[in-house]
Amino acid sequence: MEDDDAGRALVKEMIELVSKIAEISDYRSSVKKQYSNLARRLKLLTPMFEEIRDSKQKVNRVSVVQLSKLKEAMLLAFELLRFGSQGSKIYMVLEREQIMNRLQEVTAQLESALSEISFEQLDISDEIQEQVELVLAQFRRAKGRIDAPNVELYEDLALLYNMKHDAVADPDVLRRLVDNLQLSGITDLTQESLALHEMVATTGRDPGESIEKMSMLLKKIKDFVQTENPKLDSPLMESGSVQAGTDKIQKIPEDFRCPISLDLMVDPVIVSTGQTYERSCIEKWLEAGHGTCPKTQQTLSSLSLTPNYVLRSLIAQWCEANGIEPPKRSARLSKTKSACSPAERSKIDTLLQKLTSVNPENKRFAAGEIRLLAKRNADNRVALAEAGAIPLLVGLLSTPDSRTQEHAVTALLNLSICEDNKGSIVSSGAVPGIVYVLKKGSMEARENAAATLFSLSVVDENKVTIGGFGAIPPLVTLLSEGNQRGKKDAATALFNLCIYQGNKGKAVRAGIVPTLMKLLTEPQGGMVDESLAILAILASHSEGRAAIGSAEALPVLVAVIASGSPRNKENAAAVLVHLCSADQQYLIEAQELGVMSSLIDLVQNGTDRGKRKAGQLLERIKHQNLTQALNESQAQPLIESQSQARATSLIPAPAPAPALASSPIPAPSQTQQSRPCLSAHFVDS
């Protein structure tokens, strides 16, 4: 039975992995063909996984080993494909040989793992076997096959890469690079700059030298692009600025910048003096032997780093609001070690033994104590995870004892504050259990379950996992029926989860929009800020726009733009921009509701984002009014011409000349035949 459960769990994980691979939209041009082929072949394995999942045949130990090997190879393939989608274009050309070698290694591992799968033991149908054998044959043919590189592109890049800093590059070479690398816009150049620093840092060479040389190469390309097209915003990546989705450089708020690097923080952490830094920057500072706070020069009483989740969420909201892709956090290579004393470790071991006790009271007591220990300090959180507390707590999420369940989910919440523990919690299968508590637990347990999901969702991959396990509908329910704290926890989790595009539709289908509209209009409700922030995210999704329109949100949005707080005004304006971009009728109705004067005031006195959104709306209104006036002016001469023609048709026709007695009666002319119709049409009109 254990082997069968393990095998089916593996198959489920591989189905989810293929689903993630299918979500990768495109690959860099230098690897597009090979990576697209790899992704296509992996997607063809889904029917086999689904057949194993639905089969009544038990999965034996041999098959578990075979499937485990295949899963490991697929994980390597997924990382490779994600690299090919998000990596630096420059890096991929210059390091093509290394990248292709890695592709060959992964292909060989996939071929080896897939060839070991025993169809007979897994009861795979003949039809699926044929499809898998076809994929296997394609993997075998792909081994050792490497398409010819773009020699000209490589030589052009290598020429610039090896060029001295003050040397002048050939414009023809730069022009070819801009075209071949598709780096003609500010957005392209900025994304390449961000990707370049991520990719080069993973090489085995001196990262500093590589970054410097490739960055200088990119700078030459950027300078050339701006010379060729002076209308592009400049500078590209000025310190304290990032690229917004409207091809405009957006100034980073001072609180969002690391005091060391002056860049937008990705993983902000707090040191003992209360100052916040980017994790990678402060870690390098501490590793260099410094024991002081870089900003205040105070001696650090502790070297522990506490994640600043509130600031990270605010940064994510700011990025979403300004159309900026949030920078991805790099996987951490080293784990934090606990500094607990032997006595403290002994206490933890005793508590963990009680967690496994058959006595319900022992379990409840131990879970409560672990909850408090995990809340107390960072060392305890690390020590508890090292001792194996996480899987034991996950097992208690489904306990019928409500108090034990509440302790368990809250202990996981406190443990998740430690960055290293987030992955352990998710990999231990905690998400389905947390969702269960969110549905069935006491109100306090549900609140803490929502807070735990928020904490876990700060890791981008976990947003997908949490949404996939059905967390969004019960979060919407808590947002609707919870107490004030419960609503706040649910709203925070939902906001973070909906940053991922795939979760927006799930939230809309769960009925979040009517709930948000209710919270917006509740007197003294205290949820206006959160509701508008979530609506601003959902409005970027087609289902979200449709639901917001159906909820008759327009009068509420116009009222907020007129009298809300500065942040709420900008979010309401952002929602309105999305609505009007999809249907001009909203623009007409907003004018009828008197939005013009509020927009003019927002342009003059609002936040930077509020001014920008109000300006977009005013520009749309201006364009719509000009179009309407133009249509009316073009229609006027046509109306006058038709009126003149109708009037002419009323003038009696001259009498025909008398016919000779011997002449036949002539037939009416075509003009005469048509006149009664024109006259009748004129009279009817």
Secondary structure, DSSP 8 states (H G I E B T S, - for coil): -HHHHHHHHHHHHHHHHHHHHHH-----TTTHHHHHHHHHHHHTTHHHHHHHHH--S---HHHHHHHHHHHHHHHHHHHHHHHHHHS-HHHHHHTHHHHHHHHHHHHHHHHHHHHT--HHHHT--HHHHHHHHHHHHHHHHHTT------HHHHHHHHHHHTS-TT----HHHHHHHHHHHT--SHHHHHHHHHHHHHHHTTSSS-HHHHHHHHHHHHHHHHHHHHHH-TTS-S-SS-TTEEE-TTS-EEE--GGGB-TTT-SB-SSEEE-TTS-EEEHHHHHHHHHTT--B-TTT--B-S----EE-HHHHHHHHHHHHHTT---------SS-------HHHHHHHHHHHHHHT-S-HHHHHHHHHHHHHHHHH-HHHHHHHHHTTHHHHHHHTTT-S-HHHHHHHHHHHHHHTTSHHHHHHHHHTTHHHHHHHHHHHS-HHHHHHHHHHHHHHHTSHHHHHHHHHTT-HHHHHHHHHHS-HHHHHHHHHHHHHHTTSHHHHHHHHHTTHHHHHHHHHHSTT-S-HHHHHHHHHHHTTSHHHHHHHHHTT-HHHHHHHHHHS-HHHHHHHHHHHHHHHHH-THHHHHHHHTTHHHHHHHHHHHS-HHHHHHHHHHHHHHHHHHHHHHHHHHHHHHHHHHHHHHHHHTTS---------TTS------HHHHHHHHHHHHHHH-
